[in-house]
């Protein structure tokens, strides 16, 4: 696994305060790489749900081959209808990594996540959000927002409905206590004296003719299935500090 990606995941896992044997749900698990990492990281039982049957079959096959299907299982399902697949208060913790961006609103999912958690259960997620630097009255900012939503196929929302502030408000409406909120993309790391921004890998890849960009906007190809055009739009929005793929929210059910 890429070291930077593992560090990204482990930081989120650490917010769940897990103990061995706990039951954890990953929402939008794709082929389950984060769930596999979590089982090894915390010795917990993980269930992943994803809408793509092919991804779920791949994940379950890998779990069987690794001999850990007793701790790890995956189901195909509609992320907006989680209550159809799981009982209320059936998980100690829930996490999601950049997988809820396709849903029509924060409200369409956060309430369901709350109901699936046991009392005092933790939720930790990375969301795609517009930052406070995005001005919804600025036409250039609007163009960036519309272009990213169109090219990444995440669906159209008004800018104020995909903001960090809107996510916090939605979590509160879903009766979560918001323990932590941070734009992790606002932190840059250094290589020597040179700052490395979160979008630096995108910038390098866009100039690399060997990169296999997606032509369909699906999950195959580089960077989770981004097209080169989508990557370029995200890069420029990132440089202007208008967009973050790593808005981190940690909530707790009362």
C-alpha beads as a LAMMPS data file, in Angstrom:
LAMMPS data file: protein, C-alpha beads

254 atoms
253 bonds

1 atom types
1 bond types

-500.0 500.0 xlo xhi
-500.0 500.0 ylo yhi
-500.0 500.0 zlo zhi

Masses

1 110.0

Atoms # bond

1 1 1 0.000 0.000 0.000
2 1 1 1.142 3.530 -0.736
3 1 1 2.684 4.923 2.461
4 1 1 0.941 8.298 2.181
5 1 1 -2.443 6.615 1.664
6 1 1 -1.891 4.321 4.643
7 1 1 -0.987 7.308 6.823
8 1 1 -4.123 9.094 5.587
9 1 1 -6.277 6.090 6.548
10 1 1 -4.583 5.364 9.866
11 1 1 -5.072 8.940 11.012
12 1 1 -8.820 8.561 10.446
13 1 1 -8.866 5.141 12.126
14 1 1 -7.212 6.601 15.213
15 1 1 -10.206 8.911 15.697
16 1 1 -12.559 5.943 16.170
17 1 1 -10.933 4.853 19.460
18 1 1 -11.326 1.186 18.555
19 1 1 -10.838 -1.857 20.748
20 1 1 -10.251 -5.434 19.501
21 1 1 -13.461 -7.223 18.601
22 1 1 -15.529 -4.098 17.924
23 1 1 -17.877 -4.107 14.922
24 1 1 -17.168 -1.390 12.346
25 1 1 -18.961 -0.340 9.149
26 1 1 -17.227 1.163 6.120
27 1 1 -19.670 3.066 3.911
28 1 1 -18.625 3.213 0.262
29 1 1 -15.875 0.618 0.555
30 1 1 -15.175 0.035 -3.166
31 1 1 -12.958 -3.083 -3.292
32 1 1 -12.304 -2.934 0.445
33 1 1 -8.657 -1.854 0.704
34 1 1 -9.314 0.426 3.697
35 1 1 -11.338 -2.277 5.444
36 1 1 -8.495 -4.769 4.999
37 1 1 -6.104 -2.213 6.442
38 1 1 -8.367 -1.564 9.436
39 1 1 -8.701 -5.261 10.326
40 1 1 -4.922 -5.498 10.519
41 1 1 -4.574 -2.113 12.236
42 1 1 -7.070 -2.660 15.065
43 1 1 -8.091 -6.352 15.099
44 1 1 -11.765 -5.475 14.713
45 1 1 -14.653 -6.936 12.708
46 1 1 -15.461 -4.867 9.630
47 1 1 -18.441 -4.848 7.272
48 1 1 -18.143 -2.887 4.039
49 1 1 -21.023 -1.738 1.865
50 1 1 -20.762 -0.537 -1.723
51 1 1 -23.212 -0.141 -4.615
52 1 1 -20.974 -1.834 -7.218
53 1 1 -21.482 -5.654 -7.145
54 1 1 -18.217 -6.276 -9.010
55 1 1 -16.237 -4.417 -6.341
56 1 1 -17.996 -6.366 -3.588
57 1 1 -17.278 -9.714 -5.241
58 1 1 -13.621 -8.731 -5.590
59 1 1 -13.447 -7.739 -1.917
60 1 1 -15.156 -10.894 -0.619
61 1 1 -12.938 -13.081 -2.794
62 1 1 -9.832 -11.417 -1.398
63 1 1 -11.098 -11.818 2.186
64 1 1 -11.632 -15.553 1.587
65 1 1 -8.219 -15.959 -0.015
66 1 1 -6.579 -14.192 2.932
67 1 1 -8.454 -16.363 5.412
68 1 1 -10.036 -13.416 7.247
69 1 1 -13.656 -13.669 6.106
70 1 1 -14.563 -14.346 9.751
71 1 1 -13.554 -10.742 10.508
72 1 1 -14.324 -9.056 7.221
73 1 1 -17.379 -9.159 4.966
74 1 1 -18.835 -7.012 2.206
75 1 1 -22.370 -6.417 0.944
76 1 1 -23.857 -4.706 -2.095
77 1 1 -26.341 -1.997 -1.248
78 1 1 -27.770 1.480 -1.712
79 1 1 -25.856 3.914 0.506
80 1 1 -29.015 5.992 0.959
81 1 1 -30.912 2.977 2.343
82 1 1 -28.505 1.575 4.903
83 1 1 -31.410 0.814 7.240
84 1 1 -32.530 -1.881 4.762
85 1 1 -29.338 -3.884 5.347
86 1 1 -28.379 -3.288 8.976
87 1 1 -30.218 -3.148 12.286
88 1 1 -30.291 0.013 14.418
89 1 1 -27.419 0.387 16.895
90 1 1 -25.497 -2.513 15.338
91 1 1 -22.050 -0.891 14.982
92 1 1 -19.504 0.440 17.458
93 1 1 -17.997 2.732 14.829
94 1 1 -18.503 3.845 11.218
95 1 1 -16.061 5.370 8.755
96 1 1 -16.032 6.530 5.155
97 1 1 -13.173 7.814 3.019
98 1 1 -14.194 10.227 0.238
99 1 1 -17.104 7.950 -0.695
100 1 1 -20.181 10.001 0.205
101 1 1 -19.609 12.714 -2.391
102 1 1 -22.017 11.145 -4.898
103 1 1 -25.014 11.438 -2.564
104 1 1 -27.441 14.321 -3.138
105 1 1 -26.833 15.936 0.263
106 1 1 -25.187 15.496 3.643
107 1 1 -28.646 15.087 5.176
108 1 1 -29.381 12.089 2.949
109 1 1 -26.818 9.946 4.798
110 1 1 -25.808 11.337 8.203
111 1 1 -29.091 10.522 9.943
112 1 1 -28.852 6.887 8.819
113 1 1 -25.281 6.663 10.097
114 1 1 -26.386 7.993 13.481
115 1 1 -29.121 5.363 13.786
116 1 1 -26.738 2.483 13.000
117 1 1 -24.312 3.441 15.768
118 1 1 -24.512 2.171 19.315
119 1 1 -24.731 4.849 22.039
120 1 1 -21.358 6.625 22.307
121 1 1 -20.341 5.141 18.938
122 1 1 -17.948 7.136 16.767
123 1 1 -18.194 8.303 13.153
124 1 1 -15.091 9.417 11.232
125 1 1 -15.243 10.536 7.603
126 1 1 -13.309 12.343 4.921
127 1 1 -15.589 14.431 2.689
128 1 1 -15.168 16.413 -0.517
129 1 1 -16.063 19.996 0.377
130 1 1 -15.753 23.549 -0.805
131 1 1 -13.681 25.614 1.581
132 1 1 -14.572 28.958 3.134
133 1 1 -12.466 30.588 0.382
134 1 1 -15.077 29.692 -2.231
135 1 1 -17.356 32.673 -2.792
136 1 1 -20.703 31.495 -4.246
137 1 1 -21.204 34.976 -5.748
138 1 1 -17.880 34.832 -7.621
139 1 1 -18.528 33.607 -11.172
140 1 1 -15.060 32.098 -11.521
141 1 1 -15.537 30.148 -8.301
142 1 1 -18.940 28.994 -9.490
143 1 1 -17.349 27.773 -12.719
144 1 1 -14.797 25.705 -10.809
145 1 1 -17.513 24.179 -8.641
146 1 1 -19.740 23.281 -11.587
147 1 1 -16.803 21.944 -13.612
148 1 1 -15.593 19.650 -10.818
149 1 1 -19.104 18.352 -10.125
150 1 1 -19.661 17.697 -13.829
151 1 1 -16.296 16.098 -14.623
152 1 1 -16.225 13.896 -11.505
153 1 1 -19.915 12.990 -11.854
154 1 1 -20.628 13.701 -8.184
155 1 1 -23.857 15.531 -8.934
156 1 1 -24.835 19.182 -8.699
157 1 1 -25.327 20.950 -5.382
158 1 1 -25.400 24.617 -4.570
159 1 1 -21.922 25.576 -3.258
160 1 1 -23.314 26.291 0.208
161 1 1 -24.683 22.723 0.310
162 1 1 -21.231 21.154 -0.104
163 1 1 -19.333 23.390 2.304
164 1 1 -17.546 22.365 5.487
165 1 1 -20.012 24.512 7.428
166 1 1 -22.950 22.673 5.833
167 1 1 -21.487 19.291 6.768
168 1 1 -21.091 20.318 10.413
169 1 1 -24.660 21.650 10.482
170 1 1 -25.965 18.423 8.964
171 1 1 -24.123 16.294 11.534
172 1 1 -25.682 18.385 14.286
173 1 1 -29.151 17.944 12.765
174 1 1 -28.520 14.197 12.759
175 1 1 -27.916 14.489 16.531
176 1 1 -24.180 13.877 16.401
177 1 1 -21.889 15.621 18.828
178 1 1 -19.214 16.997 16.473
179 1 1 -15.984 16.051 18.230
180 1 1 -13.598 17.305 15.578
181 1 1 -13.624 19.112 12.231
182 1 1 -10.496 19.844 10.216
183 1 1 -9.513 20.442 6.614
184 1 1 -6.575 18.046 6.456
185 1 1 -5.706 19.341 2.988
186 1 1 -4.786 22.706 4.501
187 1 1 -1.727 21.069 6.039
188 1 1 1.289 20.780 3.770
189 1 1 4.167 18.398 4.385
190 1 1 7.778 19.170 3.581
191 1 1 10.485 17.390 1.648
192 1 1 13.562 19.175 2.911
193 1 1 12.690 22.865 2.683
194 1 1 10.111 22.341 -0.060
195 1 1 6.417 22.289 0.963
196 1 1 4.391 19.488 -0.625
197 1 1 0.693 20.252 -1.025
198 1 1 -2.023 17.580 -1.195
199 1 1 -2.494 18.240 -4.909
200 1 1 1.207 17.849 -5.786
201 1 1 0.772 14.197 -6.930
202 1 1 -2.004 15.356 -9.280
203 1 1 0.220 18.048 -10.732
204 1 1 3.020 15.550 -11.352
205 1 1 0.654 12.981 -12.851
206 1 1 -0.964 15.457 -15.248
207 1 1 2.453 16.061 -16.803
208 1 1 3.243 12.331 -17.021
209 1 1 2.265 10.714 -20.319
210 1 1 2.408 7.237 -18.752
211 1 1 -0.570 7.814 -16.438
212 1 1 -3.669 5.783 -17.271
213 1 1 -6.499 8.278 -16.814
214 1 1 -10.110 7.107 -16.769
215 1 1 -12.179 7.778 -19.858
216 1 1 -15.500 6.882 -18.202
217 1 1 -15.319 8.622 -14.824
218 1 1 -15.595 5.248 -13.106
219 1 1 -13.261 3.743 -10.506
220 1 1 -10.726 2.269 -12.933
221 1 1 -7.676 4.277 -13.867
222 1 1 -5.540 6.747 -11.951
223 1 1 -6.588 8.546 -8.780
224 1 1 -9.789 6.629 -8.150
225 1 1 -10.988 6.848 -11.733
226 1 1 -10.485 10.554 -12.421
227 1 1 -10.275 11.716 -16.001
228 1 1 -7.348 13.969 -16.849
229 1 1 -9.762 16.877 -17.274
230 1 1 -11.270 16.265 -13.821
231 1 1 -7.810 16.033 -12.265
232 1 1 -6.849 19.337 -13.870
233 1 1 -9.977 21.074 -12.530
234 1 1 -9.364 19.716 -9.019
235 1 1 -5.711 20.768 -9.218
236 1 1 -6.571 24.373 -10.048
237 1 1 -9.332 24.551 -7.428
238 1 1 -6.849 23.167 -4.909
239 1 1 -4.221 25.744 -5.799
240 1 1 -6.768 28.496 -5.217
241 1 1 -7.759 26.853 -1.883
242 1 1 -11.370 26.512 -3.034
243 1 1 -11.679 22.735 -2.681
244 1 1 -10.605 20.003 -0.289
245 1 1 -10.939 16.221 -0.693
246 1 1 -9.980 15.747 2.958
247 1 1 -12.448 17.618 5.124
248 1 1 -12.369 15.408 8.214
249 1 1 -15.350 15.130 10.532
250 1 1 -15.498 13.101 13.723
251 1 1 -18.866 12.695 15.416
252 1 1 -20.152 10.791 18.403
253 1 1 -23.629 9.491 19.067
254 1 1 -24.992 10.517 22.444

Bonds

1 1 1 2
2 1 2 3
3 1 3 4
4 1 4 5
5 1 5 6
6 1 6 7
7 1 7 8
8 1 8 9
9 1 9 10
10 1 10 11
11 1 11 12
12 1 12 13
13 1 13 14
14 1 14 15
15 1 15 16
16 1 16 17
17 1 17 18
18 1 18 19
19 1 19 20
20 1 20 21
21 1 21 22
22 1 22 23
23 1 23 24
24 1 24 25
25 1 25 26
26 1 26 27
27 1 27 28
28 1 28 29
29 1 29 30
30 1 30 31
31 1 31 32
32 1 32 33
33 1 33 34
34 1 34 35
35 1 35 36
36 1 36 37
37 1 37 38
38 1 38 39
39 1 39 40
40 1 40 41
41 1 41 42
42 1 42 43
43 1 43 44
44 1 44 45
45 1 45 46
46 1 46 47
47 1 47 48
48 1 48 49
49 1 49 50
50 1 50 51
51 1 51 52
52 1 52 53
53 1 53 54
54 1 54 55
55 1 55 56
56 1 56 57
57 1 57 58
58 1 58 59
59 1 59 60
60 1 60 61
61 1 61 62
62 1 62 63
63 1 63 64
64 1 64 65
65 1 65 66
66 1 66 67
67 1 67 68
68 1 68 69
69 1 69 70
70 1 70 71
71 1 71 72
72 1 72 73
73 1 73 74
74 1 74 75
75 1 75 76
76 1 76 77
77 1 77 78
78 1 78 79
79 1 79 80
80 1 80 81
81 1 81 82
82 1 82 83
83 1 83 84
84 1 84 85
85 1 85 86
86 1 86 87
87 1 87 88
88 1 88 89
89 1 89 90
90 1 90 91
91 1 91 92
92 1 92 93
93 1 93 94
94 1 94 95
95 1 95 96
96 1 96 97
97 1 97 98
98 1 98 99
99 1 99 100
100 1 100 101
101 1 101 102
102 1 102 103
103 1 103 104
104 1 104 105
105 1 105 106
106 1 106 107
107 1 107 108
108 1 108 109
109 1 109 110
110 1 110 111
111 1 111 112
112 1 112 113
113 1 113 114
114 1 114 115
115 1 115 116
116 1 116 117
117 1 117 118
118 1 118 119
119 1 119 120
120 1 120 121
121 1 121 122
122 1 122 123
123 1 123 124
124 1 124 125
125 1 125 126
126 1 126 127
127 1 127 128
128 1 128 129
129 1 129 130
130 1 130 131
131 1 131 132
132 1 132 133
133 1 133 134
134 1 134 135
135 1 135 136
136 1 136 137
137 1 137 138
138 1 138 139
139 1 139 140
140 1 140 141
141 1 141 142
142 1 142 143
143 1 143 144
144 1 144 145
145 1 145 146
146 1 146 147
147 1 147 148
148 1 148 149
149 1 149 150
150 1 150 151
151 1 151 152
152 1 152 153
153 1 153 154
154 1 154 155
155 1 155 156
156 1 156 157
157 1 157 158
158 1 158 159
159 1 159 160
160 1 160 161
161 1 161 162
162 1 162 163
163 1 163 164
164 1 164 165
165 1 165 166
166 1 166 167
167 1 167 168
168 1 168 169
169 1 169 170
170 1 170 171
171 1 171 172
172 1 172 173
173 1 173 174
174 1 174 175
175 1 175 176
176 1 176 177
177 1 177 178
178 1 178 179
179 1 179 180
180 1 180 181
181 1 181 182
182 1 182 183
183 1 183 184
184 1 184 185
185 1 185 186
186 1 186 187
187 1 187 188
188 1 188 189
189 1 189 190
190 1 190 191
191 1 191 192
192 1 192 193
193 1 193 194
194 1 194 195
195 1 195 196
196 1 196 197
197 1 197 198
198 1 198 199
199 1 199 200
200 1 200 201
201 1 201 202
202 1 202 203
203 1 203 204
204 1 204 205
205 1 205 206
206 1 206 207
207 1 207 208
208 1 208 209
209 1 209 210
210 1 210 211
211 1 211 212
212 1 212 213
213 1 213 214
214 1 214 215
215 1 215 216
216 1 216 217
217 1 217 218
218 1 218 219
219 1 219 220
220 1 220 221
221 1 221 222
222 1 222 223
223 1 223 224
224 1 224 225
225 1 225 226
226 1 226 227
227 1 227 228
228 1 228 229
229 1 229 230
230 1 230 231
231 1 231 232
232 1 232 233
233 1 233 234
234 1 234 235
235 1 235 236
236 1 236 237
237 1 237 238
238 1 238 239
239 1 239 240
240 1 240 241
241 1 241 242
242 1 242 243
243 1 243 244
244 1 244 245
245 1 245 246
246 1 246 247
247 1 247 248
248 1 248 249
249 1 249 250
250 1 250 251
251 1 251 252
252 1 252 253
253 1 253 254
